[in-house]
Amino acid sequence: MRVFAILTISIGTIGAAITAAHIPPLWLEFIIFLVITGAGIYLNRKKTSAILKSQNNSANPLNQFRILIDEYVELVTRVIESDNAINSLLENSHIEHLYNQVEQVRVGIINQLGMKKYISIISPFARAERLLYRGYSSATDEYYDEAKQSLTQSLDFFKMTKDEINKIMDVTL
């Protein structure tokens, strides 16, 4: 089907160019070839859209990012609510890998959403990430009150990120 669409676009474009170059231009044939080109473009886009819709949600970078944020909301909530929050934070190895996990889907999100929407979700996330690392660092240095405060603020920004993602996913779906 995709080959047929590309072939249709090619034939329509070549035919339109030839009929337009004729002196005097063959307007009726030119319009017919433009319609053929348009049909080919429509078929190509329809096929591409069908492919994107049929892809598994796990391959969707925005969905992967949403799942990651959900995990961190749950993780930070558990750490804050635990009796031994600071030790729980220090023992958790997920925190150190957050940047790498986001970096794997960053370009895909930009390609999927465009820069404006990407910035709307990455801004609160970046703040949440900085506060999470600040809490981690404070806990390591045994400033437990500052660590808990940073984690609480981090959770708020993770929730903001989650809300922004949900808004964007509602609009794009």
matplotlib code that plots the C-alpha trace (Angstrom):
import matplotlib.pyplot as plt

x = [0.0, 2.8, 4.6, 1.4, 1.0, 4.5, 4.1, 0.9, 2.6, 5.4, 3.2, 1.0, 4.0, 5.7, 2.4, 1.6, 5.1, 4.9, 1.4, 2.4, 5.5, 3.5, 2.9, 0.2, -0.3, -2.8, -4.8, -7.4, -4.7, -2.6, -5.5, -6.1, -2.5, -2.7, -5.7, -3.7, -0.8, -3.2, -4.7, -1.3, -0.4, -3.7, -3.0, 0.5, -0.7, -3.5, -1.1, 1.3, -1.5, -2.6, 0.9, 1.3, -2.1, -1.3, 1.9, 1.9, 1.5, 4.7, 6.6, 5.0, 7.7, 5.1, 3.4, 6.8, 7.4, 4.0, 4.6, 8.0, 6.4, 3.7, 6.5, 8.3, 5.1, 4.5, 8.1, 8.4, 5.1, 6.2, 9.5, 7.8, 5.2, 7.6, 8.8, 12.4, 12.1, 15.7, 17.1, 14.5, 15.6, 19.3, 18.7, 16.7, 18.7, 16.0, 16.8, 20.2, 19.0, 16.1, 18.1, 19.2, 15.6, 14.3, 17.1, 16.1, 12.6, 13.4, 14.0, 10.9, 8.7, 10.1, 9.4, 5.9, 4.7, 6.8, 8.9, 6.1, 4.3, 7.6, 8.6, 5.2, 5.9, 9.6, 9.7, 7.9, 9.7, 13.1, 12.1, 10.9, 14.1, 16.3, 14.4, 14.6, 18.3, 18.6, 16.7, 18.9, 22.0, 20.6, 19.9, 23.4, 24.8, 22.4, 20.3, 17.1, 14.6, 15.8, 15.7, 12.1, 11.2, 12.8, 11.1, 7.7, 8.3, 9.6, 6.4, 4.3, 6.2, 6.0, 2.2, 2.3, 4.2, 1.7, -1.2, 0.5, 1.0, -2.6, -3.8, -1.6, -2.6, -6.3, -5.8, -3.7, -5.8]
y = [0.0, 2.4, 1.7, 2.4, 5.7, 6.8, 5.7, 7.7, 10.8, 10.4, 9.9, 12.8, 15.1, 14.2, 14.5, 17.9, 19.1, 17.9, 19.4, 22.7, 22.9, 22.5, 25.7, 26.6, 24.8, 21.9, 23.1, 20.2, 17.6, 19.6, 19.6, 15.9, 15.2, 17.4, 15.4, 12.2, 13.6, 14.6, 11.2, 9.7, 12.0, 11.1, 7.4, 7.8, 9.8, 7.4, 4.5, 6.3, 7.2, 3.6, 2.4, 4.9, 3.9, 0.3, 0.6, -0.7, 2.0, 0.9, 2.1, 5.5, 7.8, 10.0, 6.9, 5.6, 9.0, 9.0, 5.5, 6.7, 9.7, 7.5, 5.3, 8.2, 9.7, 6.4, 6.0, 9.5, 9.1, 5.8, 7.4, 10.4, 8.3, 5.7, 5.9, 5.7, 7.9, 9.0, 5.5, 4.4, 7.2, 6.4, 2.7, 3.3, 2.8, 4.1, 7.7, 7.6, 6.4, 8.9, 11.1, 8.2, 6.9, 10.2, 10.7, 7.5, 8.9, 12.7, 12.9, 10.7, 13.0, 16.1, 14.5, 13.4, 16.6, 19.4, 21.8, 23.9, 20.9, 19.2, 22.3, 22.3, 18.9, 19.0, 22.2, 20.9, 17.6, 19.3, 21.1, 17.8, 16.1, 18.8, 18.7, 14.9, 15.0, 17.8, 15.6, 12.7, 14.8, 16.3, 12.8, 11.7, 14.7, 13.9, 17.1, 15.1, 18.0, 19.5, 16.1, 15.6, 19.1, 18.7, 15.4, 16.9, 19.7, 17.2, 15.2, 18.3, 18.9, 15.3, 15.6, 18.8, 16.9, 14.1, 16.5, 18.2, 14.8, 13.8, 17.1, 16.6, 12.9, 13.8, 16.4, 14.2, 11.1]
z = [0.0, 0.9, -2.4, -4.3, -2.4, -3.3, -6.9, -7.1, -5.7, -8.2, -11.2, -10.2, -9.7, -12.9, -14.9, -13.4, -14.2, -17.8, -18.4, -16.8, -18.9, -22.1, -24.1, -23.6, -20.3, -20.4, -17.4, -17.3, -17.3, -14.8, -12.4, -12.9, -12.1, -9.0, -7.8, -8.4, -6.3, -3.6, -3.5, -3.2, -0.3, 1.4, 1.1, 2.4, 5.4, 6.1, 6.1, 8.4, 10.8, 10.9, 11.6, 14.5, 16.0, 15.8, 17.7, 21.2, 23.9, 25.4, 22.4, 22.8, 24.4, 26.1, 27.6, 28.8, 30.4, 32.1, 33.5, 34.8, 36.5, 38.0, 39.5, 41.0, 42.5, 44.1, 45.2, 46.7, 48.4, 50.0, 51.1, 52.7, 54.5, 55.8, 59.4, 58.3, 55.3, 55.1, 55.1, 52.7, 50.4, 50.7, 50.1, 46.9, 43.8, 41.4, 42.2, 40.8, 37.4, 36.8, 34.5, 32.3, 32.1, 31.0, 28.5, 26.7, 25.8, 25.6, 21.8, 21.1, 23.2, 21.4, 18.1, 19.2, 20.8, 19.5, 21.6, 23.2, 24.7, 25.6, 27.6, 29.4, 30.8, 31.2, 33.2, 36.3, 35.9, 35.9, 39.2, 40.7, 39.7, 41.2, 44.4, 44.5, 44.1, 46.6, 49.1, 48.3, 48.9, 52.1, 53.4, 52.6, 54.5, 57.4, 57.1, 57.6, 57.9, 54.7, 53.0, 53.9, 52.9, 49.5, 48.9, 49.8, 47.3, 44.7, 45.1, 44.3, 41.1, 40.1, 40.5, 38.4, 35.7, 35.8, 35.4, 32.4, 30.8, 31.4, 29.8, 26.7, 26.4, 26.6, 23.8, 21.5, 21.9]

ax = plt.figure().add_subplot(projection="3d")
ax.plot(x, y, z, "-o")
ax.set_aspect("equal")
plt.show()
